[in-house]
Amino acid sequence: MTIAHPIGWRTPLLVILAGCTIALLNFGVRSGFGLFLEPISTANGWGREVFALAIAIQTVLWGLGQPFAGAFADKYGSGRVLAIGAVFYAAGVALTAYASSPLLLHVTTGMLVGIGLAGTSFTVALAAIARMVSPERRSWALGIGTAAGSLGQFLMVPLGQGFIAAYGWMMALVLLSLFALAIVPLAGVLAGKAPETGGPQQSMSEALREAGLQRSYWLLIAGFFVCGFHVSFIQTHLPAYVVDRGLDPATGAWALALVGLANVVGSYTAGVLGGTRSKKYLLSFIYGARAVVITVFVLVPMSTTSVLVFAFCMGLLWLSTVPLTSGLVAQIFGPRYMATLFGIVFFSHQVGGFLGVWLGGRLFDATGSYDVVWWISAALGVFSAIVHFPIDERPLVRNAAPSPA
């Protein structure tokens, strides 16, 4: 592996392993929250919008905090951000078990977990990984990091369901919080700020101003909004949707796990292909394929087989957008402020996630059905497939300061 910027004793392999483990824990614990929608709502006598709003708050705070977490990591190093975020994350998950009112649920599941997710997000870890490998290997490395997050979903969603079955939903949350806390000792491996690179130097404000003037950056922001809508809606509401249609609750858990397993393949493949092929066209294909998969799922009769086939197909397309989108940010603007710039793109993802998860709960309580949200999801897939086509993938050329005579 070619080293781009070795940082002390932290070798590329060690950074990739630590970053992948953090992504696994971050995304793995978060992916199981959909399992708690029905038991928490039933135990407290709440409509589904209460839990959905808590997840929506969590989603948007995760996204809102991401640019700030990325900026802090770019300036001071990723280790501090990850460690502090892990404490918030673990506290929020554990205290969710004791949230006896909607307000407390919104504070614990929504605010604390949302802040913790921003600090421990794989976007912070991916930026550290991206700085440690050469540009030609960067897309592959980002695919590995993203695939690790999906592996966490595959491993921890069934584990969470097992905890619920064996110990009840309250103790299951406490046990899952310990996995979030395990991020703290891993944070030291990703400590250290991003090194300066050769060529014209930028301040963070200059980098932000430069990105804001690029149409391609805004198109990436618009496209990634759709990814968040899809992922958050399906991840939160699919288990309950399966139960509503008369299937066993375990089917929903295994469907989410299968999404995670398939996405290990999808994310890794996207990372590999992104190193040799146009990232924007790959993204257009992924979003268009999502629209087709969702449409077919809604139209065919519901069965255990149809749910699992949908989960597998959607899993191949799930977070395969991440190495391509983050790779485009690094490819166009360089890796120096990648955590900050991709953090802003990721905020759009989380705004989409907020709308997807909240709208799912709101429309279900109003109509008793998720059908409208499924069709909105399909239409948004077509929209995102279109907006990626005009993106200019070429790296920006910056003029160096003139040399003194």
VEXDREN-2710 file (C-alpha; in Angstrom, 1 decimal):
% VEXDREN-2710
k/r/px/py/pz
1/MET/0.0/0.0/0.0
2/THR/1.3/3.4/-0.9
3/ILE/1.5/5.8/2.0
4/ALA/0.3/9.4/1.4
5/HIS/1.1/10.9/4.8
6/PRO/2.5/8.6/7.6
7/ILE/1.7/10.1/11.0
8/GLY/4.2/8.9/13.6
9/TRP/3.7/5.3/14.7
10/ARG/0.3/5.1/13.0
11/THR/0.8/3.0/9.9
12/PRO/-1.8/2.9/7.1
13/LEU/-2.8/-0.6/8.1
14/LEU/-3.3/0.3/11.8
15/VAL/-5.3/3.4/10.9
16/ILE/-7.5/1.5/8.5
17/LEU/-8.1/-1.3/11.1
18/ALA/-9.0/1.2/13.8
19/GLY/-11.1/3.3/11.4
20/CYS/-13.0/0.2/10.2
21/THR/-13.7/-0.9/13.8
22/ILE/-15.0/2.5/14.8
23/ALA/-17.3/2.5/11.7
24/LEU/-18.5/-1.0/12.6
25/LEU/-19.4/0.1/16.1
26/ASN/-20.8/3.5/15.2
27/PHE/-23.1/2.2/12.4
28/GLY/-23.8/-1.2/14.0
29/VAL/-25.3/0.2/17.2
30/ARG/-27.3/2.9/15.3
31/SER/-28.7/0.4/12.8
32/GLY/-30.6/-1.5/15.5
33/PHE/-32.7/1.4/16.7
34/GLY/-35.6/0.3/14.4
35/LEU/-36.0/-2.8/16.5
36/PHE/-37.1/-0.6/19.4
37/LEU/-39.8/1.4/17.7
38/GLU/-42.6/-1.1/18.4
39/PRO/-41.6/-2.2/21.9
40/ILE/-40.9/1.3/23.2
41/SER/-44.1/2.7/21.6
42/THR/-46.2/-0.1/23.0
43/ALA/-44.7/0.0/26.5
44/ASN/-45.4/3.7/26.8
45/GLY/-48.6/3.9/24.9
46/TRP/-47.3/6.2/22.3
47/GLY/-48.0/6.6/18.6
48/ARG/-45.2/5.8/16.3
49/GLU/-44.6/9.4/15.5
50/VAL/-43.0/9.9/19.0
51/PHE/-40.2/7.5/18.4
52/ALA/-39.9/8.5/14.8
53/LEU/-39.5/12.2/15.8
54/ALA/-36.8/11.1/18.3
55/ILE/-34.9/9.3/15.5
56/ALA/-35.5/12.3/13.2
57/ILE/-34.0/14.7/15.8
58/GLN/-31.1/12.3/16.2
59/THR/-30.6/12.2/12.4
60/VAL/-30.6/15.9/11.9
61/LEU/-28.3/16.6/14.9
62/TRP/-26.0/13.9/13.6
63/GLY/-25.8/15.8/10.4
64/LEU/-25.8/19.3/11.9
65/GLY/-22.9/18.3/14.1
66/GLN/-20.9/16.6/11.4
67/PRO/-19.4/19.7/9.7
68/PHE/-18.3/21.0/13.1
69/ALA/-16.9/17.6/14.1
70/GLY/-15.1/17.4/10.8
71/ALA/-13.7/20.9/11.2
72/PHE/-12.4/20.1/14.7
73/ALA/-10.9/16.9/13.4
74/ASP/-9.2/18.7/10.5
75/LYS/-7.7/21.3/12.8
76/TYR/-6.9/19.4/16.0
77/GLY/-7.1/15.7/15.1
78/SER/-9.7/13.0/15.0
79/GLY/-8.9/11.3/18.3
80/ARG/-10.5/13.9/20.6
81/VAL/-13.6/14.1/18.5
82/LEU/-14.1/10.4/18.5
83/ALA/-13.5/9.9/22.2
84/ILE/-15.9/12.7/23.3
85/GLY/-18.5/11.6/20.8
86/ALA/-18.3/8.0/22.1
87/VAL/-19.2/9.2/25.6
88/PHE/-22.3/11.0/24.4
89/TYR/-23.2/8.1/22.2
90/ALA/-23.0/5.5/25.0
91/ALA/-24.9/7.7/27.5
92/GLY/-27.7/8.4/25.0
93/VAL/-28.2/4.7/24.2
94/ALA/-28.2/3.6/27.8
95/LEU/-30.5/6.4/29.1
96/THR/-33.0/5.7/26.3
97/ALA/-34.0/2.6/28.4
98/TYR/-35.2/5.0/31.1
99/ALA/-37.0/7.6/29.0
100/SER/-40.5/7.6/30.4
101/SER/-41.8/10.6/28.5
102/PRO/-41.6/11.8/24.9
103/LEU/-39.5/14.7/26.0
104/LEU/-36.9/12.4/27.7
105/LEU/-36.9/10.1/24.6
106/HIS/-36.2/13.1/22.4
107/VAL/-33.3/14.2/24.7
108/THR/-31.7/10.8/25.0
109/THR/-32.4/9.0/21.7
110/GLY/-32.6/12.2/19.8
111/MET/-30.1/14.8/21.2
112/LEU/-27.5/12.7/23.1
113/VAL/-27.2/9.9/20.5
114/GLY/-27.3/12.5/17.6
115/ILE/-24.4/14.4/19.1
116/GLY/-22.5/11.2/19.8
117/LEU/-23.1/9.9/16.3
118/ALA/-21.6/13.2/14.8
119/GLY/-18.5/12.8/16.9
120/THR/-18.0/9.1/16.2
121/SER/-19.2/9.2/12.6
122/PHE/-17.4/7.2/9.9
123/THR/-17.0/10.4/8.0
124/VAL/-14.4/11.5/10.6
125/ALA/-12.7/8.0/10.4
126/LEU/-12.9/8.0/6.6
127/ALA/-11.1/11.3/6.4
128/ALA/-8.3/10.0/8.5
129/ILE/-8.1/6.9/6.3
130/ALA/-8.1/9.0/3.1
131/ARG/-5.1/11.0/4.3
132/MET/-3.0/7.9/4.9
133/VAL/-3.2/6.3/1.4
134/SER/-2.3/7.5/-2.1
135/PRO/-4.9/9.0/-4.4
136/GLU/-5.0/6.0/-6.6
137/ARG/-5.9/3.8/-3.6
138/ARG/-8.1/6.2/-1.8
139/SER/-11.4/5.0/-3.3
140/TRP/-10.6/1.4/-2.4
141/ALA/-9.7/2.4/1.2
142/LEU/-12.9/4.4/1.6
143/GLY/-14.9/1.4/0.3
144/ILE/-13.2/-0.8/2.9
145/GLY/-14.2/1.7/5.7
146/THR/-17.7/2.0/4.5
147/ALA/-18.1/-1.8/4.2
148/ALA/-17.0/-2.1/7.8
149/GLY/-19.9/0.0/8.9
150/SER/-22.2/-2.3/7.0
151/LEU/-20.6/-5.3/8.6
152/GLY/-21.5/-3.7/11.9
153/GLN/-25.2/-3.6/10.8
154/PHE/-25.1/-7.3/9.8
155/LEU/-23.5/-8.3/13.1
156/MET/-25.2/-6.1/15.6
157/VAL/-28.8/-6.0/14.5
158/PRO/-29.4/-9.7/15.1
159/LEU/-27.4/-9.3/18.3
160/GLY/-29.7/-6.5/19.4
161/GLN/-32.7/-8.6/18.6
162/GLY/-31.2/-11.4/20.6
163/PHE/-30.6/-9.1/23.5
164/ILE/-34.3/-8.0/23.3
165/ALA/-35.5/-11.6/23.3
166/ALA/-33.3/-12.7/26.1
167/TYR/-33.2/-9.7/28.5
168/GLY/-36.0/-7.3/27.3
169/TRP/-35.7/-4.1/25.4
170/MET/-34.4/-2.0/28.3
171/MET/-31.4/-4.2/29.2
172/ALA/-30.7/-4.6/25.5
173/LEU/-30.2/-0.9/25.2
174/VAL/-27.8/-0.9/28.2
175/LEU/-25.8/-3.7/26.6
176/LEU/-25.6/-2.0/23.3
177/SER/-24.3/1.2/24.9
178/LEU/-21.2/-0.7/26.0
179/PHE/-20.3/-1.3/22.3
180/ALA/-20.6/2.5/21.7
181/LEU/-18.3/3.1/24.6
182/ALA/-15.7/0.8/23.1
183/ILE/-14.9/3.5/20.6
184/VAL/-13.0/5.5/23.2
185/PRO/-9.8/3.3/23.3
186/LEU/-9.7/3.1/19.5
187/ALA/-9.8/6.9/19.2
188/GLY/-6.1/7.2/20.1
189/VAL/-5.1/5.4/16.9
190/LEU/-6.7/8.2/14.8
191/ALA/-5.3/11.0/16.9
192/GLY/-3.3/13.8/15.1
193/LYS/-4.3/16.6/12.8
194/ALA/-4.2/16.5/9.0
195/PRO/-0.7/17.3/7.7
196/GLU/-0.2/20.2/5.3
197/THR/0.3/19.1/1.7
198/GLY/2.5/20.6/-1.1
199/GLY/1.2/23.2/-3.4
200/PRO/-0.9/26.3/-2.6
201/GLN/-2.1/26.3/1.0
202/GLN/-5.6/27.2/2.0
203/SER/-7.3/28.2/5.2
204/MET/-10.5/26.5/6.1
205/SER/-12.6/29.6/5.3
206/GLU/-10.9/29.7/1.8
207/ALA/-11.7/26.0/1.3
208/LEU/-15.3/26.5/2.2
209/ARG/-15.7/29.6/0.0
210/GLU/-14.1/27.7/-2.9
211/ALA/-16.4/24.7/-2.5
212/GLY/-19.5/27.0/-2.2
213/LEU/-18.8/28.4/-5.6
214/GLN/-18.7/25.0/-7.3
215/ARG/-22.0/23.8/-8.9
216/SER/-20.7/20.2/-8.6
217/TYR/-20.5/20.5/-4.8
218/TRP/-24.1/21.6/-4.6
219/LEU/-25.2/18.8/-6.8
220/LEU/-23.4/16.3/-4.5
221/ILE/-25.3/17.9/-1.6
222/ALA/-28.6/17.5/-3.4
223/GLY/-28.0/13.9/-4.4
224/PHE/-26.8/12.8/-1.0
225/PHE/-30.0/14.2/0.5
226/VAL/-31.9/11.3/-1.2
227/CYS/-29.5/8.7/0.2
228/GLY/-30.4/9.9/3.7
229/PHE/-34.1/9.8/3.0
230/HIS/-33.9/6.2/1.8
231/VAL/-31.6/4.8/4.5
232/SER/-33.3/6.4/7.5
233/PHE/-36.8/5.6/6.4
234/ILE/-36.1/2.0/5.6
235/GLN/-33.8/1.4/8.6
236/THR/-36.3/2.8/11.1
237/HIS/-39.7/1.7/9.7
238/LEU/-39.0/-1.6/7.8
239/PRO/-39.2/-3.8/10.9
240/ALA/-42.5/-2.3/11.9
241/TYR/-43.8/-2.4/8.3
242/VAL/-43.0/-6.2/8.2
243/VAL/-44.9/-6.8/11.4
244/ASP/-47.9/-4.7/10.1
245/ARG/-48.1/-7.0/7.1
246/GLY/-48.4/-10.1/9.3
247/LEU/-44.8/-11.4/9.2
248/ASP/-42.7/-12.4/12.2
249/PRO/-40.7/-9.6/13.9
250/ALA/-37.5/-11.7/13.4
251/THR/-38.0/-11.2/9.6
252/GLY/-37.5/-7.5/10.0
253/ALA/-34.4/-7.9/12.1
254/TRP/-32.9/-10.4/9.6
255/ALA/-33.9/-8.1/6.7
256/LEU/-31.8/-5.2/8.3
257/ALA/-29.0/-7.6/8.9
258/LEU/-29.1/-8.8/5.3
259/VAL/-29.0/-5.2/4.2
260/GLY/-25.8/-4.8/6.2
261/LEU/-24.2/-8.0/4.8
262/ALA/-25.1/-7.2/1.2
263/ASN/-23.7/-3.7/1.7
264/VAL/-20.3/-5.1/2.6
265/VAL/-20.2/-6.3/-0.9
266/GLY/-21.8/-3.2/-2.4
267/SER/-19.6/-0.7/-0.6
268/TYR/-16.4/-2.6/-1.3
269/THR/-17.3/-3.0/-5.0
270/ALA/-18.2/0.7/-5.3
271/GLY/-14.9/1.6/-3.8
272/VAL/-13.0/-0.6/-6.2
273/LEU/-14.9/0.6/-9.2
274/GLY/-14.6/4.2/-8.1
275/GLY/-10.9/3.9/-8.5
276/THR/-11.1/3.2/-12.2
277/ARG/-14.5/4.5/-13.4
278/SER/-16.5/7.6/-13.3
279/LYS/-17.8/8.1/-9.8
280/LYS/-20.7/10.3/-10.9
281/TYR/-22.1/7.8/-13.3
282/LEU/-21.8/5.0/-10.8
283/LEU/-23.8/7.2/-8.4
284/SER/-26.5/7.7/-11.0
285/PHE/-26.7/4.0/-11.6
286/ILE/-27.0/3.3/-7.8
287/TYR/-29.8/5.8/-7.3
288/GLY/-31.7/4.7/-10.4
289/ALA/-31.4/1.1/-9.3
290/ARG/-32.8/2.0/-5.9
291/ALA/-35.9/3.5/-7.5
292/VAL/-36.5/0.2/-9.4
293/VAL/-36.0/-2.0/-6.4
294/ILE/-38.4/0.1/-4.2
295/THR/-41.0/0.1/-6.9
296/VAL/-40.9/-3.7/-7.4
297/PHE/-41.0/-4.2/-3.6
298/VAL/-44.2/-2.2/-3.2
299/LEU/-45.9/-3.8/-6.2
300/VAL/-45.2/-7.5/-5.4
301/PRO/-47.2/-9.4/-2.8
302/MET/-45.6/-9.3/0.7
303/SER/-43.8/-12.4/1.9
304/THR/-40.8/-13.4/3.9
305/THR/-39.0/-14.1/0.6
306/SER/-39.9/-10.7/-1.0
307/VAL/-38.7/-8.9/2.2
308/LEU/-35.3/-10.7/2.2
309/VAL/-34.8/-10.3/-1.6
310/PHE/-35.6/-6.6/-1.2
311/ALA/-33.2/-6.3/1.7
312/PHE/-30.4/-8.0/-0.3
313/CYS/-30.9/-5.9/-3.4
314/MET/-31.2/-2.6/-1.4
315/GLY/-28.2/-3.7/0.6
316/LEU/-26.0/-3.8/-2.5
317/LEU/-27.0/-0.2/-3.1
318/TRP/-27.2/1.0/0.6
319/LEU/-24.0/2.8/1.5
320/SER/-22.2/2.1/-1.7
321/THR/-22.9/5.8/-2.3
322/VAL/-20.5/6.8/0.5
323/PRO/-17.1/5.9/-0.9
324/LEU/-18.1/7.4/-4.2
325/THR/-19.5/10.6/-2.7
326/SER/-16.7/11.1/-0.2
327/GLY/-14.2/10.1/-2.9
328/LEU/-15.5/12.8/-5.2
329/VAL/-15.1/15.4/-2.5
330/ALA/-11.5/14.3/-2.0
331/GLN/-10.9/14.0/-5.8
332/ILE/-12.3/17.5/-6.6
333/PHE/-11.1/19.5/-3.6
334/GLY/-8.2/17.4/-2.1
335/PRO/-8.0/15.5/1.2
336/ARG/-6.8/18.5/3.4
337/TYR/-10.3/19.6/4.5
338/MET/-12.2/16.5/3.4
339/ALA/-13.7/15.9/6.9
340/THR/-15.2/19.4/6.8
341/LEU/-16.4/19.5/3.2
342/PHE/-17.8/16.0/3.3
343/GLY/-19.3/16.8/6.7
344/ILE/-21.4/19.5/5.0
345/VAL/-22.5/17.1/2.3
346/PHE/-23.3/14.5/5.0
347/PHE/-25.5/17.1/6.7
348/SER/-27.7/17.1/3.6
349/HIS/-27.8/13.3/3.9
350/GLN/-29.1/13.7/7.5
351/VAL/-31.7/16.4/6.6
352/GLY/-33.0/13.8/4.1
353/GLY/-32.9/11.2/6.8
354/PHE/-34.9/13.5/9.2
355/LEU/-37.6/13.9/6.6
356/GLY/-37.7/10.2/5.7
357/VAL/-38.0/8.9/9.2
358/TRP/-40.3/11.6/10.5
359/LEU/-42.6/11.5/7.4
360/GLY/-42.8/7.8/7.7
361/GLY/-44.1/8.0/11.3
362/ARG/-46.3/11.1/10.5
363/LEU/-48.0/9.6/7.5
364/PHE/-48.4/6.2/9.1
365/ASP/-50.2/7.7/12.1
366/ALA/-52.4/9.8/9.7
367/THR/-53.2/7.1/7.2
368/GLY/-52.3/3.7/8.7
369/SER/-50.0/3.0/5.8
370/TYR/-46.4/3.6/4.6
371/ASP/-47.4/3.5/0.9
372/VAL/-47.1/7.2/0.2
373/VAL/-43.6/7.3/1.6
374/TRP/-42.5/4.3/-0.5
375/TRP/-43.6/6.1/-3.6
376/ILE/-41.8/9.3/-2.6
377/SER/-38.7/7.2/-2.1
378/ALA/-38.9/5.8/-5.6
379/ALA/-39.4/9.3/-7.1
380/LEU/-36.4/10.7/-5.2
381/GLY/-34.2/7.9/-6.5
382/VAL/-35.0/9.0/-10.0
383/PHE/-34.3/12.6/-9.1
384/SER/-30.9/11.8/-7.6
385/ALA/-29.9/9.7/-10.6
386/ILE/-30.4/12.7/-12.8
387/VAL/-28.6/15.4/-10.7
388/HIS/-25.3/13.5/-10.6
389/PHE/-24.9/13.6/-14.4
390/PRO/-23.7/17.3/-14.7
391/ILE/-21.0/16.9/-11.9
392/ASP/-17.5/17.9/-13.0
393/GLU/-15.2/15.3/-11.6
394/ARG/-11.9/17.0/-12.5
395/PRO/-9.7/18.1/-9.6
396/LEU/-9.7/21.9/-9.0
397/VAL/-6.5/23.6/-10.2
398/ARG/-5.3/26.2/-7.7
399/ASN/-2.8/28.9/-8.7
400/ALA/0.2/29.1/-6.5
401/ALA/1.3/32.4/-5.0
402/PRO/3.8/34.1/-7.2
403/SER/7.4/33.7/-6.3
404/PRO/9.4/36.8/-5.3
405/ALA/11.6/38.1/-8.1
END
